[in-house]
Amino acid sequence: MCQLFAGQDPKHYTPVTRRIRLNGQSTSIRLEASFWSIIDDIALNQGMTTPKFISTLHSEVLQLHGEAHNFTSLLRCAALVYLGQRDSTKIAAE
């Protein structure tokens, strides 16, 4: 079982830093390459660029919660939610 996880290509979990603007502020976000791939896919699916998607998400979190505690963790969890919804949509279609 561990071979499935331990044997993955290191490029998938290599941290990648991207600079973007959130509410006019320049910032850096550091995520593993696999998460960036999923976030890019979400943005494409939403008809947005990745920076626009992230900025929109950040604004919505601020509206809902007043703060964006640990925004990179929120992005990782958003990726997991997206994968879960995508998988359940696939299963329902079969």
VONU-119741 format. One record per residue: residue in one letter; y, z, x of N, C-alpha, C, O in turn. Coordinates in steps of 0.1 Angstrom, whole numbers, plus 2048, in hexadecimal, padded with zeros to 3 digits. Atoms other than C-alpha are relative to their C-alpha. Example, Ala and Ser with C-alpha at 12.3 -4.5 7.8 and 13.67 -1.06 7.14 Angstrom:
BEGIN
A7F48008097D384E87B80C80080980C807813
S7F58007F77F584788980B8087F88168097FD
END
This chain:
BEGIN
M7F480080880080080080D8008098167F8806
C7F47FF7F881980981B8037F380780F7F080B
Q7FE80D7F98147E782C80A7F77F88127F07FD
L7F78088098267D780E80E8048038177FB803
F7F27FB7FE8457EC81580380080F80E7FB812
A7FD7FF7F28427F283A8007F28078077F0811
G80180E7F983A7CD84280A7F77FC80A7EB800
Q7F580A8048597BE8328087FC80C80A803816
D7F78057F68707A984780C80980281380B7F8
P7F47F77FE88B7BF85780D7F97FC8178017F9
K7F38068048A67A584E8038047F280F8037EE
H7FD7FD80E8A27B082A80780E7FF80E8107F5
Y7FA7F38018AD7D483180B80280B81080D80D
T7F57FF7F78C77CC84C80D8027F98107FA7EF
P7F37FE8078E97DA8428097F580380B7F080E
V7F680B7FF9037C083B80D8067FA80D80B7EF
T7F37FB8059287C98378097F47FC80A7EA803
R7F780A80593F7B482280E8067FD80E8127F7
R7F27FB8049657B881E8047F97F38037ED7F2
I7FC80580D9727B57FB80D8087FC810812802
R7F57F98069907BF7E67FC8077F37F68007EA
L8037F880D98C7DA7CB80E8057FB81480D802
N7F37FC8069AB7DE7B580B7FF80B81480780C
G7F58027F69C17CF7D17FE80680D806804816
Q8027F97F39B37E57EC7F47F98087EA7F6802
S80B8067F799F7D58097F780B8047FB816808
T80A7F67FC97F7E780F7F37F98057F27ED804
S80C8057FB95D7E381F7F48067F77F58127F4
I80C7FB80793C7E680D7F47FC8087F27F080D
R80B8027F791C7EA8217F38027F77F080D7F2
L80C7FF8078FB7E28107F57F88087F87F0811
E80B8077FA8D97D681B8007F17FB8047EF7F0
A7FF80E8038D57B081C7F97FD7F27FE7F47EB
S80780380C8BC7B17FF8098047F48087FD7E9
F7F77FC80C8D57C37E880B7F67FF80F7F37F4
W7F680A8018F07AA7F17FB7F37F98027ED7F1
S80680C8068D978E7E77FF8027F18027F97E9
I8017FD80E8D379F7C580E8007FA8117FA7EF
I7F28008058F97A67C08067F27FF80C7EF7F6
D7FC80E8019007827C87FA7F97F48017F17EE
D80780680B8E77777AE8068057F38087FD7EA
I7FA7FB80C8F678E79480E7FA7FE8117F57F3
A7F380780191978079B7FF7F27FB8067EE7F2
L80380E80490C75D7987FD7FF7F28027F77EA
N8057FF80D8FB76677880C8037F680B7FF7EA
Q7F57FC80891C77476B80B7F68018167F77FA
G7F680A7FE92F75577580C8048088177FF806
M7F57FB7F79437677907FC7FF80E7F17FD812
T8037FF7F29467687B57FC80F8027FE8177F9
T8047F27FD9377877C580C80A80180B8147FB
P7F47F68009597977CD8068027F280A80E7EF
K7FB7FE80D9657917AA7F78097F77FC8117F0
F80A7F88079457A079B80280F8048038187FC
I7FF7F27FB9487BF7B180D8067FC80D8127F8
S7F37FB80496D7C37AA8008037F180680D7ED
T8007FD80F9677C07847F780C7FD7FB8147F5
L8097F480294A7D978680880C8048078167FD
H7F87F47FB9607F179A80A8047F580C8107F2
S7F67FD80A97C7EE7807FA8067F37FF8107EE
E8067FB80C9647F47637FB80E8027FB8177F9
V8057F27FD95581377480C80980080B8147FB
L7F47F78009788217798048027F280880E7EE
Q7FD7FE80E97F81B7547F780A7F97FB8127F1
L80A7F780795F82C7497FF80E8057FD8177FE
H8027F37FA95D84876280C80680880B81280C
G7F57FB7F997F84C7727FF7FF80F80A7FF816
E8028027F29708497947F37F98037EB7F87FA
A80C8077FD9568357A67F980880C7FA804817
H8077F87F694284F7B87F57F88067EC7F27FF
N80A8077F892C83F7D37FD7F27FA7F37EF7F5
F80080E80593381B7C97F57F88057EF7F07FE
T80B8087FA91980D7E17F38047F97EA7FB7F7
S80C7FC8078FE8217D08007FA7F27F67F67ED
L7FF80680D90B8157AE7FB7F18017F47EC7F8
L80480E7FF9077F17BB7F17FE8027EB7F57FD
R80F8007FE8E37F87C77F98027F27EF7FB7EF
C8067FD80D8DB8077A58027F47F67F97F17EE
A7FE80C8098EB7E97937F67F58037F27EE7FA
A80A80A7FC8D47D27A77F38047FA7EC7FB7F6
L80D7FC8058B67E679C8007FE7F17F67FA7EB
V7FF80280F8C27E57777FE7F17FE7F77ED7F4
Y80180E8028C67C077A7F27FB8027ED7F37FA
L80E8047FE8A37BB7897F78057F57EF7FD7F0
G8087FB80B8947D176E8027F87F37F97F57EC
Q7FD80880C8A67BD7527FA7F28027F57ED7F8
R80580E7FE89C79C7627F18007FF7EC7F77F9
D80E7FF8018787A77657FB8027F17F27FB7ED
S8047FE80E8767B37418037F47F87FC7F17EE
T7FD80C8078867937357F57F68037F17EE7FA
K80B8097FC86C77F7487F38047F87EC7FB7F3
I80D7FC80784F7947398017FD7F17F77F87EB
A7FF80380E85D7907167FF7F17FD7FA7ED7F2
A80180F80285F76A71A7F27FB8027EF7F07FD
E80E8057FE83A7687247F88027F47EC7FE7F5
END
